[in-house]
Amino acid sequence: MKVEALKFQREDKSEVTILVGVHDLYNKITVRIEDVEIREYRKQKKISIRSKYTDDYEYRVLDTEGRCGYLKQKYLKYVTEEQLKQSVLNAWEMFRPTINNLDDIIVF
């Protein structure tokens, strides 16, 4: 499931949205950065950084681990590492079990 974990405005008034994916793989919850979207000031269309750079030949020749590192390097051109970490924490807080929703989670 993809969620908007962090949304903020930069100095040039462009809006940045960090999308985080939360997945359940074999009863292990994984949280990862899915995409960074940028909407320039006074524009309607959002630009996806992931789709912009996954079409490059440099990206295609890399293995899986290399591709993750390549995308992280490109994301860091637009956002800071602190913002990436904060977005992962925000996504975790959205899906973290609480006492109120434990009845919905536990299935007998």
C-alpha positions as CSV (number, residue, x, y, z in Angstrom):
1,M,0.0,0.0,0.0
2,K,1.4,3.4,-1.0
3,V,0.8,6.4,1.3
4,E,1.7,10.0,1.2
5,A,4.0,10.0,4.2
6,L,5.4,13.6,4.0
7,K,4.4,16.6,2.1
8,F,6.2,20.0,2.3
9,Q,7.0,23.1,0.3
10,R,10.5,24.1,-0.7
11,E,11.9,27.6,-0.8
12,D,11.0,28.0,-4.5
13,K,7.4,27.2,-3.6
14,S,7.4,23.9,-5.3
15,E,5.5,21.1,-3.5
16,V,7.3,17.9,-2.7
17,T,5.5,14.6,-1.8
18,I,7.3,11.6,-0.5
19,L,5.4,8.3,-1.1
20,V,6.2,5.4,1.1
21,G,5.1,1.8,0.5
22,V,4.1,-0.4,3.4
23,H,4.1,-4.2,2.6
24,D,3.5,-7.3,4.6
25,L,5.9,-10.1,3.4
26,Y,5.6,-13.4,5.2
27,N,4.3,-11.7,8.4
28,K,7.2,-9.2,8.3
29,I,6.2,-5.5,7.7
30,T,8.5,-3.7,5.4
31,V,8.5,0.1,4.8
32,R,10.3,1.6,1.9
33,I,10.5,4.8,-0.2
34,E,8.4,4.3,-3.3
35,D,8.7,7.7,-5.0
36,V,9.3,11.4,-4.6
37,E,6.9,13.6,-6.5
38,I,7.4,17.3,-7.3
39,R,4.8,19.8,-8.3
40,E,6.4,23.0,-9.6
41,Y,5.0,26.3,-8.5
42,R,1.9,27.3,-10.5
43,K,1.8,24.0,-12.3
44,Q,-0.9,21.2,-12.1
45,K,1.2,18.2,-13.2
46,K,3.4,16.3,-10.7
47,I,6.7,15.0,-11.8
48,S,7.6,11.5,-10.5
49,I,11.3,11.2,-9.8
50,R,11.2,7.4,-10.0
51,S,9.6,7.3,-13.4
52,K,12.0,10.0,-14.6
53,Y,15.1,8.1,-13.8
54,T,14.0,4.4,-14.2
55,D,14.0,5.0,-18.0
56,D,17.7,5.7,-18.1
57,Y,20.2,3.2,-19.5
58,E,22.4,3.7,-16.4
59,Y,19.5,2.4,-14.2
60,R,18.7,-0.5,-16.4
61,V,22.2,-2.0,-16.5
62,L,22.4,-2.2,-12.6
63,D,21.4,-5.1,-10.5
64,T,18.6,-4.9,-7.9
65,E,20.8,-3.5,-5.1
66,G,22.5,-1.1,-7.4
67,R,19.1,0.2,-8.6
68,C,18.0,1.0,-5.1
69,G,21.3,2.9,-4.5
70,Y,20.9,4.7,-7.8
71,L,17.4,5.9,-6.9
72,K,18.4,6.9,-3.4
73,Q,21.1,9.0,-4.9
74,K,18.6,10.7,-7.3
75,Y,16.1,11.3,-4.5
76,L,18.8,13.0,-2.4
77,K,19.1,15.6,-5.1
78,Y,15.6,16.8,-4.3
79,V,15.1,16.0,-0.6
80,T,17.4,15.5,2.4
81,E,18.1,12.2,4.1
82,E,16.3,13.5,7.3
83,Q,13.1,14.1,5.3
84,L,13.3,10.5,3.9
85,K,13.7,9.1,7.4
86,Q,10.9,11.2,8.7
87,S,8.6,10.0,5.9
88,V,9.3,6.4,6.8
89,L,8.6,7.1,10.5
90,N,5.3,8.9,9.5
91,A,4.2,5.9,7.5
92,W,5.0,3.5,10.4
93,E,3.0,5.7,12.7
94,M,0.0,5.4,10.4
95,F,0.1,1.6,10.4
96,R,1.4,1.0,13.9
97,P,-1.0,-1.1,16.0
98,T,-2.6,0.6,18.9
99,I,-4.8,-0.7,21.7
100,N,-7.9,0.7,20.0
101,N,-7.4,-1.2,16.7
102,L,-6.0,-4.5,18.1
103,D,-9.5,-6.1,17.8
104,D,-9.4,-5.4,14.1
105,I,-5.9,-6.9,13.7
106,I,-6.2,-10.1,15.7
107,V,-8.1,-12.8,13.8
108,F,-9.1,-16.0,15.5
